[in-house]
Amino acid sequence: MTRSDGSIGIYFHVPFCASKCPYCDFYSHCDPALLPAYADAVIREAHTLSGCRDFTDADVFDRRIESVYFGGGTPSLLSIAQIGGMLSAVSNRFSLAPDAEITLEVNPSLQDKQAFFDGAAAAGVNRVSIGLQSAVDTERRALGRRSGAEAAADCVKAAKNAGVTDVSLDLMIGIPHQTRQTLLESLDFALSLDITHLSAYILKTEPGTVFYKRRETLGLPDDDTLADYYLLMCEHLKNRGMRHYEISNFCFDGRVGRHNMRYWQNGAYLGFGPSAHSYYNGRRFFYADDLQAFLDGKPCTDEGAGGTAEEIMMLSLRTDAGLDLRDFARQFDLQLPDGFTKQLSRLQTGGLLAYCDGVIRLTDRGMLLSNAVIVSLQSALFNE
Ligand code: SF4
């Protein structure tokens, strides 16, 4: 449940996009002129750890780096030289494991795909995550995506040709005017490609986005329809051999996303770049959502202690490994009150979780309602 092998992961947040998608509230800029300064600053940070000096120790450079993840934003806007420079900063300064997973998020509108993937693979990238979102062009356009679904298929082929071993696609459910039929079309299109992994996120209209302002007239599916789509997707993917190993993640042949798995296993990681978060030696800290502050060397802000019992429960229940109640009670010296046991039994009867050999796991329906289920368990355990 808690990862304690001393390894760490590294996350680079690349806060640049070609244009802003109307549903997205991630921190990103659309001015590529600042990319070179960003790449220099992030390499400097990885070398000096000056922004996170208050939170790290001398041991950090000896700890085994098991994963590196380029997320965004749109990391595929980086040049191959910039990707290589960031990876060299990691391998020169830290103890990068020879079999480390190195993931790059890719927008399929990328030009000259084969040259890009050849360069990225030569620099060390061995896993890519490609933003398909939907195989239906009208849905992609509604999301503000410029390229067609074939561009994502071409990326998968080019990545595989380049020798990238793990390929993941991102899909979205709850797109305006999406139907069961178009969802199945997207799933089957994704499954027809040579992929090892699929992430599927439910579209949320976040305050401050264009979609939020237009949410009443967009044609978004209601909650019942969304639930139907989520369960349909889980069943469809499992019937085709995928393992549903986390609320939004599916894989073939055990090819889980090792970097993201670290988050759910309460493992340590260092994040570099504006808005990047870290967890190290039990503390959480982050760089501000402010590119200029990052370029100016503004240090990270303390977010407090991580790895609390509430957090471990929440993270563990996101995955199919679930929560081992005996280990959990031992780790936090907890007595499980009657109210908690009764709540477990209510959730089990309602088909939201399974309880077997002391381990609780959410069902697909429980994953769909994970926030409410987890909060109800936390409150039965900690508020009695
Ligand atoms: S969804 Fe991705 S590509 Fe679109 S604005 Fe957000 S981070 Fe950028």
Boltz pocket constraint, residues with backbone or C-beta under 6 A from the ligand:
constraints:
  - pocket:
      binder: B
      contacts: [[A, 16], [A, 17], [A, 19], [A, 20], [A, 21], [A, 24], [A, 25], [A, 26], [A, 28], [A, 72], [A, 73], [A, 74], [A, 107]]
      max_distance: 6.0
